[in-house]
Amino acid sequence: MLGDVSALADDMLEHLAHHIPEITADPELRGLTLGSCSSNLEAVLSMVRHGIDATAAEAPVTALEHARAMASRGHSLDVMLRFYRLGHQFFTGRFAEAVTAHVPDPAESLRLFLEVERFGFQYIDRISASVSTEYVAELDRRQSRDRAERSDVVRALLADERVDPRNAETVLGHRLTGGQLGFICWTADNGVDLPTAAQRFAKALGTDHPLSIPAGARCLWGWVAASLDTSTDLRVPPSSVDPDVHIAVGAVHPGPAGFRTSHREALRARRVAELGERTARVTYFGDIALVDLMTQDLDGARDFVHGELGDLAHDDAKTEAERSALLAFLTAQGSLKTAAEALGVHRNTVLQRVRRAEDRLGGPVAARRAQVHAALHICDVLGASILRTK
């Protein structure tokens, strides 16, 4: 058998190709498979011939290159290891035929077969571990390069640098034409799987293919291609977001410029969410855009709120109920019925709370309606962080 390794390798290759069609469609992979078959067969037969222990076996160069090729082509580790299981099957069959043909004594034939088969299992176990390690290492190297390349393209897009759109789409695996919706996921729990959380959020938006880029140990930036149809309000049910995850979402904007704009909006939505210690799992920029704008100077915003609301800017449950009633009343343009429905209370309750709130403001708010409404809106979004503590 050792003198006929070349023919054996050809036969083994055909055996593998019959069971693993991926070989046939890829000439380079087929050549590496043949080289690996030949190298492993020669190693096994030489070691058996000279009594070399299986623990001395090392994966042939062609076998390691075959593992790297499998990783680079996206084949699974299980498919790669199947080459060795099927190769072992082929070798066992051929060796059994050879022993039967050359050793007439059945007992001696069986002893020899079992001895070599035991060696074969040890050899395959050792080589499989080596090629698996190389496969994983190559996969990690390629994934690291891919991540770095994606990060470079995202950085260039966000910096408004010149980027070839087609190349960017290829690298990112993300369409840059049409609508772009940016979002940010973050968590305080190191045990949370943010990529999975982002995938789940994107699926709730109607896509299985978000672009996601790590932005630290507990933060992830993401984008999805979205419809530019302004009549479609892209919202997700809270149940689609894990309890320990917070998501800030920008609005939908077109093209590469929209990629940047929506991301900036998501950053601003996160700022407001963290500033107000919001418990909502998802914060949409459209809901807090005005508050974001009014609180760029936070100290100035706080002075404005305290100046407009006076005693109504205190942080306690009774005052909060009065603020909420007055905000709902102003938002409803003076309709007690609409305000009551929004708050889920009786209209008389709204009326009483509005009167108490106006008394604390020194009278009806008609003269400073816009200012009071804005101050109440800031309080509603930011809560304790903008209110008086005493």
KESE-773809 format. One line per 3 residues: number of its first residue (from 1); their letters; for each residue x, y, z of C-alpha. Coordinates in Angstrom, 2 decimals, m for minus. Layout:
<recs>
NUM) A) X Y Z ~ ...
</recs>
This chain:
<recs>
1) MLG) 0.00 0.00 0.00 ~ 2.86 2.37 0.79 ~ 4.19 1.87 m2.74
4) DVS) 0.85 2.77 m4.24 ~ 0.00 5.95 m2.29 ~ m0.70 8.02 m5.41
7) ALA) m3.40 5.64 m6.70 ~ m4.84 5.25 m3.20 ~ m5.06 9.04 m2.85
10) DDM) m6.91 9.32 m6.17 ~ m9.40 6.69 m5.06 ~ m9.84 8.34 m1.67
13) LEH) m10.50 11.66 m3.38 ~ m13.25 10.11 m5.50 ~ m14.74 8.52 m2.39
16) LAH) m14.80 11.90 m0.65 ~ m16.16 13.74 m3.71 ~ m19.03 11.27 m3.92
19) HIP) m20.12 12.13 m0.37 ~ m19.05 15.81 m0.25 ~ m20.13 17.58 m3.48
22) EIT) m18.43 20.83 m2.40 ~ m15.13 19.36 m3.65 ~ m16.29 19.02 m7.24
25) ADP) m17.45 22.62 m7.56 ~ m14.14 24.09 m6.36 ~ m10.99 23.07 m8.32
28) ELR) m8.62 24.60 m5.75 ~ m10.33 22.80 m2.87 ~ m10.26 19.57 m4.88
31) GLT) m6.50 19.94 m5.38 ~ m5.92 20.61 m1.67 ~ m8.09 17.63 m0.76
34) LGS) m6.01 15.36 m3.02 ~ m2.81 16.71 m1.47 ~ m4.16 16.14 2.02
37) CSS) m5.25 12.59 1.13 ~ m1.81 11.78 m0.24 ~ 0.09 13.35 2.69
40) NLE) m2.04 11.66 5.35 ~ m1.94 8.25 3.65 ~ 1.83 8.39 3.32
43) AVL) 2.20 9.50 6.95 ~ m0.06 6.75 8.30 ~ 1.47 3.94 6.25
46) SMV) 5.04 5.06 6.92 ~ 4.42 5.29 10.67 ~ 2.81 1.83 10.71
49) RHG) 5.60 0.40 8.55 ~ 8.32 1.70 10.88 ~ 6.47 1.24 14.20
52) IDA) 6.23 4.97 15.02 ~ 3.72 5.76 17.77 ~ 0.63 7.77 16.81
55) TAA) 1.48 10.43 19.42 ~ 4.33 11.53 17.15 ~ 1.94 12.40 14.31
58) EAP) 1.69 15.99 13.10 ~ m0.80 17.38 10.60 ~ 0.72 17.61 7.09
61) VTA) 1.14 21.07 5.59 ~ m1.46 20.29 2.94 ~ m3.95 19.24 5.62
64) LEH) m3.51 22.53 7.47 ~ m3.87 24.49 4.24 ~ m7.01 22.48 3.47
67) ARA) m8.42 23.53 6.86 ~ m7.66 27.19 6.13 ~ m9.32 26.89 2.71
70) MAS) m12.45 25.39 4.26 ~ m12.65 28.29 6.74 ~ m12.09 30.92 4.06
73) RGH) m14.89 29.48 1.93 ~ m17.37 29.50 4.79 ~ m17.71 25.73 5.13
76) SLD) m18.60 24.56 8.61 ~ m16.18 22.79 10.93 ~ m18.41 19.72 10.81
79) VML) m18.09 19.53 7.01 ~ m14.31 19.79 7.29 ~ m14.12 17.03 9.89
82) RFY) m16.35 14.88 7.69 ~ m13.41 14.63 5.28 ~ m11.47 12.81 7.99
85) RLG) m14.33 10.55 9.05 ~ m14.95 9.50 5.45 ~ m11.21 9.22 4.77
88) HQF) m10.85 6.93 7.77 ~ m13.75 4.85 6.46 ~ m12.06 4.53 3.06
91) FTG) m8.68 3.59 4.56 ~ m10.23 0.99 6.87 ~ m11.93 m0.73 3.93
94) RFA) m8.79 m0.80 1.78 ~ m6.60 m2.00 4.63 ~ m9.06 m4.79 5.46
97) EAV) m8.87 m5.96 1.83 ~ m5.06 m5.89 1.88 ~ m4.78 m7.82 5.15
100) TAH) m7.21 m10.46 3.94 ~ m5.27 m10.85 0.68 ~ m1.79 m11.07 2.25
103) VPD) m2.38 m12.86 5.61 ~ m4.11 m16.23 5.17 ~ m4.37 m16.98 8.93
106) PAE) m7.76 m15.45 10.04 ~ m6.60 m14.97 13.64 ~ m3.38 m13.24 12.61
109) SLR) m5.28 m11.19 10.03 ~ m7.76 m9.99 12.67 ~ m4.93 m9.14 15.11
112) LFL) m3.12 m7.07 12.51 ~ m6.31 m5.33 11.43 ~ m7.22 m4.37 15.00
115) EVE) m3.69 m3.14 15.72 ~ m3.64 m0.86 12.68 ~ m7.22 0.24 13.24
118) RFG) m6.35 1.25 16.79 ~ m3.43 3.25 15.40 ~ m5.75 4.80 12.79
121) FQY) m8.20 6.04 15.40 ~ m5.37 7.60 17.41 ~ m3.91 9.23 14.30
124) IDR) m7.24 10.64 13.14 ~ m8.03 11.95 16.62 ~ m4.68 13.76 16.78
127) ISA) m4.81 15.17 13.24 ~ m8.47 16.20 13.59 ~ m7.58 18.25 16.66
130) SVS) m4.74 19.99 14.79 ~ m6.76 20.85 11.69 ~ m9.71 21.97 13.85
133) TEY) m7.44 24.36 15.73 ~ m6.11 25.73 12.44 ~ m9.63 26.05 11.04
136) VAE) m10.80 28.07 14.06 ~ m7.66 30.23 13.99 ~ m8.15 31.02 10.30
139) LDR) m11.82 31.79 10.90 ~ m10.88 34.16 13.72 ~ m8.25 35.85 11.55
142) RQS) m10.69 36.36 8.71 ~ m13.48 37.54 10.99 ~ m11.10 40.01 12.66
145) RDR) m10.05 41.35 9.25 ~ m13.67 41.57 8.17 ~ m14.65 43.40 11.37
148) AER) m11.77 45.82 10.99 ~ m12.65 46.48 7.35 ~ m16.33 47.02 8.21
151) SDV) m15.37 49.36 11.04 ~ m13.14 51.37 8.67 ~ m15.96 51.76 6.14
154) VRA) m18.47 52.76 8.83 ~ m16.02 55.31 10.25 ~ m15.50 56.76 6.76
157) LLA) m19.25 56.98 6.14 ~ m19.87 58.69 9.48 ~ m17.03 61.13 8.83
160) DER) m18.49 61.94 5.39 ~ m15.30 60.83 3.65 ~ m15.25 59.76 0.00
163) VDP) m16.39 56.15 m0.14 ~ m17.10 53.98 m3.16 ~ m20.76 53.01 m2.60
166) RNA) m20.55 49.62 m4.30 ~ m17.42 48.61 m2.45 ~ m18.91 49.85 0.83
169) ETV) m22.06 47.81 0.30 ~ m19.98 44.72 m0.47 ~ m17.83 45.12 2.63
172) LGH) m20.75 45.92 4.92 ~ m23.25 43.50 3.43 ~ m25.69 46.38 3.75
175) RLT) m27.58 48.38 1.13 ~ m26.80 52.11 1.27 ~ m29.40 53.22 m1.26
178) GGQ) m32.91 53.90 m0.01 ~ m33.86 54.52 3.60 ~ m31.40 54.15 6.46
181) LGF) m32.39 53.71 10.10 ~ m29.67 53.85 12.74 ~ m30.00 52.47 16.25
184) ICW) m27.81 51.99 19.31 ~ m28.04 49.10 21.77 ~ m26.45 49.30 25.19
187) TAD) m26.64 47.52 28.52 ~ m25.19 47.62 32.02 ~ m25.01 43.82 32.15
190) NGV) m21.81 42.24 30.84 ~ m23.66 38.97 30.35 ~ m26.06 40.33 27.71
193) DLP) m25.55 39.19 24.12 ~ m25.95 42.52 22.30 ~ m25.58 41.14 18.74
196) TAA) m28.50 38.79 19.41 ~ m30.51 41.65 20.93 ~ m29.81 43.77 17.83
199) QRF) m30.85 40.89 15.57 ~ m34.10 40.50 17.47 ~ m34.81 44.23 17.30
202) AKA) m34.10 44.30 13.55 ~ m36.38 41.33 13.02 ~ m39.18 43.22 14.78
205) LGT) m38.56 46.04 12.27 ~ m39.02 43.56 9.44 ~ m35.46 42.61 8.46
208) DHP) m33.18 39.69 9.29 ~ m30.00 41.43 8.17 ~ m28.97 44.39 10.33
211) LSI) m25.50 45.88 10.07 ~ m23.98 45.90 13.54 ~ m20.64 47.26 14.76
214) PAG) m19.35 46.85 18.35 ~ m18.84 50.23 20.03 ~ m17.35 49.04 23.30
217) ARC) m17.87 46.12 25.65 ~ m21.52 46.98 26.36 ~ m22.59 49.02 23.34
220) LWG) m23.37 48.28 19.72 ~ m24.18 50.51 16.75 ~ m26.61 49.19 14.18
223) WVA) m28.38 50.09 10.94 ~ m31.18 48.58 8.90 ~ m32.34 49.38 5.40
226) ASL) m35.86 50.81 5.73 ~ m38.68 52.15 3.63 ~ m38.75 55.89 2.99
229) DTS) m42.55 55.80 3.15 ~ m43.28 58.53 5.71 ~ m46.70 57.05 6.39
232) TDL) m45.01 54.02 7.97 ~ m44.22 54.54 11.65 ~ m41.39 52.13 12.46
235) RVP) m42.11 51.05 16.01 ~ m41.54 47.75 17.74 ~ m43.40 46.14 20.65
238) PSS) m41.44 46.43 23.94 ~ m41.46 42.61 24.17 ~ m39.07 42.49 21.19
241) VDP) m36.34 44.09 23.33 ~ m34.63 42.21 26.15 ~ m35.35 43.64 29.63
244) DVH) m31.67 44.44 30.29 ~ m31.16 46.19 26.94 ~ m31.82 49.81 25.98
247) IAV) m32.17 50.91 22.36 ~ m32.08 54.43 20.96 ~ m33.45 54.83 17.44
250) GAV) m32.98 57.56 14.84 ~ m35.47 58.45 12.13 ~ m35.30 57.09 8.59
253) HPG) m33.25 59.15 6.12 ~ m32.14 58.41 2.54 ~ m28.78 57.17 1.29
256) PAG) m25.26 57.47 2.78 ~ m26.10 60.90 4.21 ~ m29.09 59.28 5.92
259) FRT) m26.75 56.62 7.30 ~ m24.90 59.41 9.14 ~ m27.95 61.47 10.10
262) SHR) m29.94 58.60 11.57 ~ m26.90 57.48 13.58 ~ m26.41 60.97 15.01
265) EAL) m30.08 61.04 15.98 ~ m29.70 57.68 17.72 ~ m26.73 59.07 19.66
268) RAR) m28.81 62.07 20.72 ~ m31.74 59.84 21.68 ~ m29.39 57.79 23.86
271) RVA) m28.12 60.97 25.52 ~ m31.65 62.00 26.49 ~ m32.55 58.46 27.58
274) ELG) m29.56 58.27 29.91 ~ m29.98 61.84 31.12 ~ m33.54 61.19 32.12
277) ERT) m32.83 57.65 33.36 ~ m35.70 56.49 31.21 ~ m37.06 53.05 31.97
280) ARV) m38.52 52.58 28.49 ~ m36.65 49.89 26.57 ~ m36.74 51.87 23.32
283) TYF) m36.29 55.62 22.88 ~ m37.22 57.08 19.49 ~ m35.54 60.30 18.43
286) GDI) m38.81 61.61 17.03 ~ m40.30 61.50 20.53 ~ m37.52 63.44 22.23
289) ALV) m36.10 65.64 19.44 ~ m37.49 68.83 20.92 ~ m36.24 68.00 24.41
292) DLM) m32.84 67.14 22.98 ~ m32.67 70.51 21.29 ~ m33.85 72.40 24.38
295) TQD) m31.40 70.65 26.71 ~ m28.14 71.02 24.79 ~ m27.38 73.57 27.51
298) LDG) m28.58 71.48 30.43 ~ m27.97 74.09 33.11 ~ m29.83 76.65 31.03
301) ARD) m32.69 74.20 30.49 ~ m32.88 73.54 34.22 ~ m33.03 77.29 34.97
304) FVH) m35.73 77.66 32.31 ~ m37.87 74.87 33.82 ~ m37.52 76.19 37.36
307) GEL) m38.27 79.73 36.24 ~ m41.39 78.79 34.30 ~ m42.84 76.20 36.68
310) GDL) m41.76 77.47 40.10 ~ m43.28 75.23 42.78 ~ m44.55 72.91 40.04
313) AHD) m40.93 71.83 39.39 ~ m40.64 69.86 42.64 ~ m39.89 66.13 42.53
316) DAK) m42.76 64.46 44.39 ~ m45.71 62.28 43.39 ~ m48.46 64.87 43.98
319) TEA) m46.67 67.55 41.95 ~ m45.89 65.04 39.19 ~ m49.58 64.19 38.88
322) ERS) m50.44 67.89 38.56 ~ m47.72 68.43 35.95 ~ m48.92 65.43 33.95
325) ALL) m52.50 66.68 34.00 ~ m51.51 70.18 32.89 ~ m49.26 68.78 30.13
328) AFL) m52.02 66.52 28.83 ~ m54.50 69.42 28.99 ~ m52.21 71.75 27.00
331) TAQ) m51.32 69.00 24.50 ~ m55.04 68.35 24.00 ~ m55.50 72.07 23.31
334) GSL) m57.76 72.53 26.33 ~ m59.91 69.39 25.89 ~ m60.53 67.82 29.29
337) KTA) m62.06 64.76 27.62 ~ m58.99 64.10 25.44 ~ m56.62 64.74 28.34
340) AEA) m58.57 62.36 30.58 ~ m58.45 59.63 27.94 ~ m54.70 60.10 27.52
343) LGV) m54.12 59.83 31.28 ~ m56.71 57.13 31.92 ~ m58.52 59.10 34.62
346) HRN) m61.87 60.89 34.96 ~ m62.15 64.34 33.40 ~ m63.02 65.85 36.79
349) TVL) m59.74 64.54 38.14 ~ m57.93 66.27 35.28 ~ m59.85 69.49 35.96
352) QRV) m58.96 69.47 39.66 ~ m55.28 68.78 38.99 ~ m55.07 71.44 36.30
355) RRA) m56.61 74.03 38.63 ~ m54.17 73.15 41.42 ~ m51.27 73.32 38.96
358) EDR) m52.38 76.75 37.69 ~ m52.79 77.98 41.27 ~ m49.17 77.01 41.94
361) LGG) m48.14 78.83 38.77 ~ m49.96 81.95 39.91 ~ m52.93 81.74 37.54
364) PVA) m54.03 80.54 34.07 ~ m51.17 79.68 31.71 ~ m52.73 81.28 28.61
367) ARR) m50.25 84.18 28.58 ~ m47.21 81.87 28.61 ~ m48.75 78.77 27.12
370) AQV) m45.83 77.84 24.83 ~ m43.16 78.33 27.52 ~ m45.08 76.35 30.17
373) HAA) m45.87 73.60 27.68 ~ m42.17 73.32 26.75 ~ m41.08 73.25 30.38
376) LHI) m43.64 70.53 31.20 ~ m42.48 68.50 28.21 ~ m38.86 68.67 29.39
379) CDV) m39.92 67.48 32.84 ~ m41.96 64.66 31.36 ~ m38.97 63.35 29.41
382) LGA) m36.10 64.02 31.83 ~ m37.85 63.59 35.16 ~ m35.83 63.96 38.35
385) SIL) m32.67 65.07 36.54 ~ m34.27 68.43 35.69 ~ m36.45 68.96 38.78
388) RTK) m35.87 70.64 42.14 ~ m34.65 68.24 44.81 ~ m35.93 70.39 47.70
</recs>
